[in-house]
Amino acid sequence: MASKWGVRGLRKSAALDLGRDNIWVVSLHPGGIRTPMTAGLELGEMFASQPIPRIGEADEVAKLVLYLIADAIYSTGTEFVIDGAPPSGRH
């Protein structure tokens, strides 16, 4: 948890320092994503109570990254969460 807060502080600081040089700084915070590491695990129940009741896919993360690179040119210093909106307290 402390490392996540470290990333948040670094992102804000870098955005303040680099914005005038037209360098945008954001961070991406994925939740459960299907990867080779999760292959074979039964995860359906774990994600069933989320508003989007399934595990995320790697291509969904890639699409968000592409959006951030190509279109989010007025966003800096912020975080983008891609996690299916888990119930409060499950981050």
N, C-alpha and C positions, 0 to 999 in steps of 0.2 A: 504494500500500500504506500509506503514512503517513497518508493521509486516512481510511482505514478504521480505523486505530488511534485517530485523533483522534475519530471518531464513537463508538468504544467508550468512550473516556475521558469524553467529554462525557455520554454516556448514564449511566454509573455515577455521575458527579458530580451530574447532575440528579436521578437517582432518590434519592440520599441527601438532597439538599436539599428535594425536593418531596413525598416519600412521606407525611410527617406531615400534609400538606394534601390527602391523598387524590388526588394526581396521580401516575399511573403513567407510567413512561418505559421504553420498549423500543425496540429498533432491529430493522429487517428487512433481511436480507442475501440478496437473490436471486442465483441463478446465472444460467445461460443461460435467457432467457425469450423466447418468440416475440413479436416486436413488429413494427411496420412497418419498423423499422431492419434486422431480420434477414430480411425478405421477400426471396425469391429466392436466398438463400444455401443451399448444400447443407451441412447441419449434422449429418446422420445419423451419420457416422463419428466426429465429435467427441464425441458423447454415447453411443456404442455401448458403451463400457466401464464406464459408470456402473451402479450397482445398479438405478436406474430409467433404462433406456437410451433416453432421449428428451429433447428440449428441453422446458422448462416452458411452461405456458400462462398468460396474464395472469389468467384467471379463477381459477386456482389460487392466485396471489398474493392476489387480492381475497378469496378465501375465508379465507386465513390472517389477513388484516387484519381481516375481519369477526369472526373468532373472538377475536382479540386485543382488539378493542373491546367485544364483547358478553360474552365468557365468561372471559377470562383476567384476572379482577379481583384475583388474588392474585399476579400476576407483575409485578415491576418491576426495573429495572436489568439486564435480561438481553437477549440477542440471539436472534433467531429466524432460522435459516438455512433457505432454501427453494431447494435447488440440485440435487436428484436424487442427492445424496451422491457427488460426484466422487471419483475415486481420490485418495489422499493426494498433496499437492503440486500439485494442479491448481486451487487457489483463486486 
